[in-house]
Every structure is written in C-alpha cells, then in structure tokens.
Amino acid sequence: MTKMLVTGGAGFIGSNFLDYMVEKYPEYDFVCLDLLTYAGNYQNLCNVIDKDNFKFVKGDINDNELVDKLFEAEKFDYVVNFAAESHVDNSLKNPNLFFETNVLGVMTLLNACRKYGIKRFHQISTDEVYGDLPLNRPDLKFKETSILNPSNPYSASKASAEMICKAYHRSYGIPITISRCTNNYGKRQFPEKLIPMTISKIMYDEKVTLHGDGTNVRDWLLVVDHVTAIDLILHKGKDGEIYNIAGDNEINNITVINTILKKLGKGEEMIEHIADRVGNDLRYALDTTKIEKELGWTRTRDFDEGIEEVINWYIDNKDWIENIKNKTYMDFYAVTN
Ligand SMILES: NC(=O)c1ccc[n+]([C@@H]2O[C@H](COP(=O)([O-])OP(=O)(O)OC[C@H]3O[C@@H](n4cnc5c(N)ncnc54)[C@H](O)[C@@H]3O)[C@@H](O)[C@H]2O)c1
C-alpha cells in the first residue's frame, strides 16, 4: 500500500490536490496533516473526508513529537508539503511566524523523512523566490537555474525552505523535488487573495481594494493545472530536481479586477485605490520548457475560460464565503469531531 502525507491539505491548493489524488489513486492511502490556521478550512475536505483511503490529522508540522509519531506509525512513501503561511501582507506584519512555519516546519518534516525513510519529499514552492522582472522586458522569464532573489519575508521564507531541501538531499540523500508555481486561482481560495477577494466583495456589494495603480503583472494558473503538474513530478520527476509551473497568462492586477467586474455586470466605480504594498514585485514570469519537455505537462485553460468557471463556483457556493465572513468555518472541525 502506497502512503502519502499531504501537509496543509485543508488550504486552497492542498484541498484541490487531495480531490484529484484521492479519486485518481484509490489504491493509495492519504493522510492530511493540517493545523487549521485561519487559512485552513475543514470544509475544504468535503469531497475526501468520508473516503476509506483518507484520514485527517489536526496538527502542526512544527510539532516534532506529533510528526515523529505520525511517520513512525504510517511509514509514508510520499510527502507533499503545502503547509505554509502564504499571504505576503501578513509576512510584512509578522515575519517570524513565516520562518517558523515555512522554514522550521520543513526541517521538522525532513528530519522525520531522514529518520523513517521516504520515496519522495516534494516541496511546494513559488515563483516569488526569484524576485521580480521589469515591466518593460516581456522577453525575460525565469528559468529553474536563475538566481533566487526574494523581495519580502514570505518569499524569503520559501527560498530558505528550498535551500534546506537541497541541503538534506545533498547531505543525507533525502529524495526531494521542488516546484515553483505562479499565482493560482480556483475554487476554495481564501478571500484575502486578489481573485476571491474581488469576487466576494462584489457579491456583497462592497468596494474592491487595489494596491497602487494595478500595473503589477502576475501569471495566473488554474489550480487544477497545478495539481496535475505535482502529480507528474511525484511520479515521473527526477530526484533533486526543480520544476517551474506557470499559466502563461500574464495579466496586470487592474485587468484582473476589471475582467471580474465586467463578468459580474459592475464597473470601475467599485474599485478603491489604496497605497501600494511596500516592495511590491513588478512582474513574475516563468519559463516552463523543462516540465513540458521532460514530463509532458500542459495547461488546460486560458484565463478567460478559467475565470468564468471560477466566478461561477463562488456564486454557486456563496455559503463557503458566508461561513468565512461570519467565521463559522473555524468551528466545523470541532463540531464534526
Ligand atoms: N496560492 C498561490 O497562488 C501559490 C502559488 C505558488 C505557491 N504556493 C504555495 O502553495 C502552498 C499552498 O498555498 P495555498 O494558497 O493553498 O495556501 P493556504 O494559505 O490556502 O493554505 C495553507 C494551509 O497550510 C495550513 N498550515 C499553516 N501552517 C501550518 C502548520 N504549522 N502546520 C500544519 N498546517 C499548517 C493552513 O491551515 C492551510 O490549510 C504554500 O506553500 C504556498 O507557498 C501558493
């Protein structure tokens, strides 16, 4: 029996990954370890929670004793680490927490991998580790070999985690892979992030806040395409390798907001301009030749198609947003366990 630990699986990308993997690999056993921080939502596991090959454990990736016991009991083949503090604005206010979770938490998991053995530890990283690119050089894209140049405590913590993974690979022979993905969008993204924030504000007829002039460019990938890339890396990727994953959908923030406003029948009067985030990265763009050529990965939707699907999900699942707005989502685990 193949066993996979998915940390941070009650969050946005982790829960989409579990939906896909639990269905695709009924012969595997999945364990989700998640602390259920403000960004974790037990409801996100609704499609997998009752499956025979799925188990949820509430806990901290930084809890040495818990992690040790879990690895000893389960003898995992694969670990996929999504658990992280993931919001740049929060990292500017409380950088220490980002290093505790995103760096020391990764070390705790790697120490357990070292002690109990593992087929593969996969670290979910981000395009933000590269820093940014100028707006006037659309020809430039980061390759896996580009230098890391993070701009804020969040991206610095993710870059640090990568360094630890590489060091454990080289020093102790732990089989690791790393993926660096661009901005994801999709169902169940916490409404602190641009797209679900915009959709949910408009649903409640509230103003949408925009940092600076909105010319900053991000590359958007539908979360389900990220998930298939991780599956490929786990099963076909080479130990010690890093893979870029991107949407090839470079769009500036003001265009993203205007696209959503238009699709929801609203105008620019809904936008409230606020001061730019300090050190806000200008543009992210990745070269994905490696994962396409070596692993045969492709993306399935462009932004226009994907955003339509995603807006419809939030409209059809207004309860999900409502439960976050009134904070009842935080009680679901206690109520059902
Ligand atoms: N969202 C994006 O666009 C994006 C893009 C590239 C990479 N990433 C990376 O993907 C991963 C997942 O991102 P997301 O958007 O799903 O994040 P998220 O904030 O939605 O989810 C994070 C999850 O981790 C859990 N968690 C936090 N601290 C924990 C701890 N100490 N122990 C156990 N669980 C803990 C939270 O409860 C939550 O369920 C992160 O590592 C992030 O850096 C995200």
The ligand as a Gaussian input file, in Angstrom:
#p B3LYP/6-31G(d) Opt

LIG

0 1
 N       -1.768000      30.338000      -3.766000
 C       -0.852000      30.527000      -4.705000
 O       -1.091000      31.228000      -5.688000
 C        0.502000      29.843000      -4.608000
 C        1.375000      29.921000      -5.694000
 C        2.594000      29.249000      -5.620000
 C        2.915000      28.537000      -4.488000
 N        2.048000      28.489000      -3.429000
 C        2.421000      27.665000      -2.267000
 O        1.483000      26.612000      -2.209000
 C        1.270000      26.214000      -0.853000
 C       -0.213000      26.218000      -0.555000
 O       -0.716000      27.522000      -0.819000
 P       -2.254000      27.868000      -0.585000
 O       -2.560000      29.047000      -1.394000
 O       -3.050000      26.635000      -0.700000
 O       -2.190000      28.298000       0.950000
 P       -3.337000      28.403000       2.036000
 O       -2.953000      29.552000       2.909000
 O       -4.686000      28.381000       1.386000
 O       -3.210000      27.038000       2.858000
 C       -2.165000      26.764000       3.744000
 C       -2.593000      25.590000       4.603000
 O       -1.495000      25.273000       5.484000
 C       -2.011000      25.067000       6.790000
 N       -0.953000      25.374000       7.757000
 C       -0.393000      26.583000       8.019000
 N        0.529000      26.466000       8.976000
 C        0.581000      25.148000       9.309000
 C        1.361000      24.405000      10.218000
 N        2.279000      24.993000      11.003000
 N        1.174000      23.069000      10.288000
 C        0.236000      22.450000       9.525000
 N       -0.540000      23.119000       8.653000
 C       -0.363000      24.454000       8.540000
 C       -3.204000      26.004000       6.902000
 O       -4.094000      25.608000       7.918000
 C       -3.807000      25.872000       5.499000
 O       -4.711000      24.801000       5.430000
 C        2.070000      27.191000       0.002000
 O        3.267000      26.544000       0.367000
 C        2.363000      28.357000      -0.917000
 O        3.580000      28.951000      -0.596000
 C        0.847000      29.117000      -3.469000

